[in-house]
Amino acid sequence: MIGGAPLLTHAQSGTFSVAGAGDSFTPGSDITAATNFYITDLAVFFNNTGVFAGLTPFGDHFGSVSFTPNSVVGFSITNADVGTFVASSDLYVSSDSTHASYELFGIYNSGTFDGGVITNTPASIFFNFALISGNLQMTGTFSIPPIGSPVPEPATMALAALGGVSLLLLRRRK
């Protein structure tokens, strides 16, 4: 374990693409001000690699998903075959008038496709929402290990720096 996270073997890494159908968001038509995104049917799409190579495109569905930016703790997707992902933090990636992207970080437990071998493993899901001709479309990538790492808040960095300086001063006193 490193920092409380289990070490992953190469056999426990992989990605799969997801796509949504019947997507929408609120409020109104400004995607940059969206407070909720709704995905009527989130499904495994294609480009499945690593441990997920055997998943059937469009064969596994997570059903309806509601995503609230900046309030993702407890967000989860579950499918008996694929497994369960529960988010613990997010990273706002980017947006403009027609796109919004988010990466959610959390813990993944595999389903029946591998006999539930992968447990309590760090993972991420990247959502890209695009407003095309007035219709919202969502694509994304699920990954173990996570694609990126959450960026520490400035206050966290300041506390770490203060702790480091304090240790140096204490060492110098001796």
N, C-alpha and C positions, 0 to 999 in steps of 0.2 A: 504494500500500500504506500502511496505517496500522498501526503496531506489528507488522509482519510479516504482517498479514492483508490479503488482496486486497480492494480496494474492490468492493462489489456494485452492480450496476446494478439498477434497478427490475425489469428483465426477469429477474433472477436471484434474485428473492425469491418465497416461497410457503410454503404449509403443506399438510399432509395429515394426516388422522386415521388412527390405527391402532387395531386391536382385537385381542384375543387370544381363543383358544378353548382349552379344556382347561387353564386356568391353575391353578397350585397354589403353595404356599410351604412352607418348612420353617424352624424346627421347629414342630410342633403347630398350635394354633389361635389363638395370639396374634400378630396381624399386626405389632404394634409391635416384636416380638422376632425378626422374620423375618431369616434370614441368606441365604436364596436365594429368588428368585421364578422360577417356570418357566412359560413360555408355549409351549404345544404348537404353535400355529400363529399367528404374528404376521402380520397382513394389512393392506394399505391398506384403509381403511374408507370414509369419505366426507368431505365438506367440503373438497375439494381446491381450492386457490386458487393464483394466480400461475403459476409454471412448472409446477406439478403439476396444473393444472386438467384436463388430458387423461387423467390416470390413471383407470383403471376401478375403481370400488369393488369390493372383493373379488376383483379380477382379478389383483392382484400379491401374492404371499405371500413372506415372508422365512423361513418354516419355524419350527423350534423355536429358542427363545431362552432362555438362562439369564441371570438378572440378579442380581448380588451387590451389595447396597447397600454404599457406602463402599469399594468395590474395583472400580471400573469401568474403569480404564485398560486399554485393549485390547478392551473390549466392542465388538462390531460386529454390524451387520446388513447383509446383502447380497442383492440381487435384480438379475438381469441387466438388467431393464427400468428399474427405479427407480434403482439405483445402490448405493453403499456408504457407510455411516456408521461411523466409528471414534471411540469416546469417549476423551477425555483427562482429564476431570474431571467431578464431579457436584455437585449441590446438593440436600441433603435439604430438602424443602419442608415437609412436615407429616405428622402421623399422629395417629390416635386409635384406639380399640379396633376400628374396622371399616374404616379407610382408611389408606393410606400413599401418599405422592406423592414423586416424585423427578424432577429434571431433569438430564439428562446433556448435557454439552457436548463437541463434537469437530469433526471434519473430514468433509465430505461431498464425494463425487465422483459425478456423475450417470451413469446407465446409458444404454441405447439409446433411451429415450423422447425424448431431445433430442440424441442423437448424441455424448454425453459432453462437452458444452460446459462444464458447470460443474465446475471442478476445485479441489481444496484450499480449499474454502469453509467458513467457520465455520458451524456448525449446532447445533441442539439437538433432543433428543427428551424429551418430558415424559410420564412414566408415572404413571397414577393407578390404584392397586390398591384394590378395594373387596370386603369380605367381606359377601356378601349371602346370608342363609339358609344359612350354612355353605359356600357356594361362592365362590371367588375369581374376580372379573371384572376385566379390565384394559382400560382405554381410554387413549388418549394422543394427542399431537400432535407431529408432526415439523415443524421450522421452519428455513428459511434466510431471513434471518440468525437467530441464536438468539433465543428468546423473551425471555430474561433474561440477566443476566451473572453469572458466578460471584462470590460474595462473598469478598473477600480475607480470609485468616486474620488474627487479631489480631496475630500476630508479624510478618506482612508489613506491616501498617499501622504498627506500632511502628518497624520498620526504616526505612520511608519517612519517618516523622516525624523520626526521629533524623538521617537524611540531610539533610532540609530545614533542621533547626536547625543542623547543622554548617555547611552552606553559608552560612546567615545570619551565623553567628559568624565564619567566614573572611572574609566580605565586610566585616563591621564592623571587623575588625582592620586592613584595608587602609586 
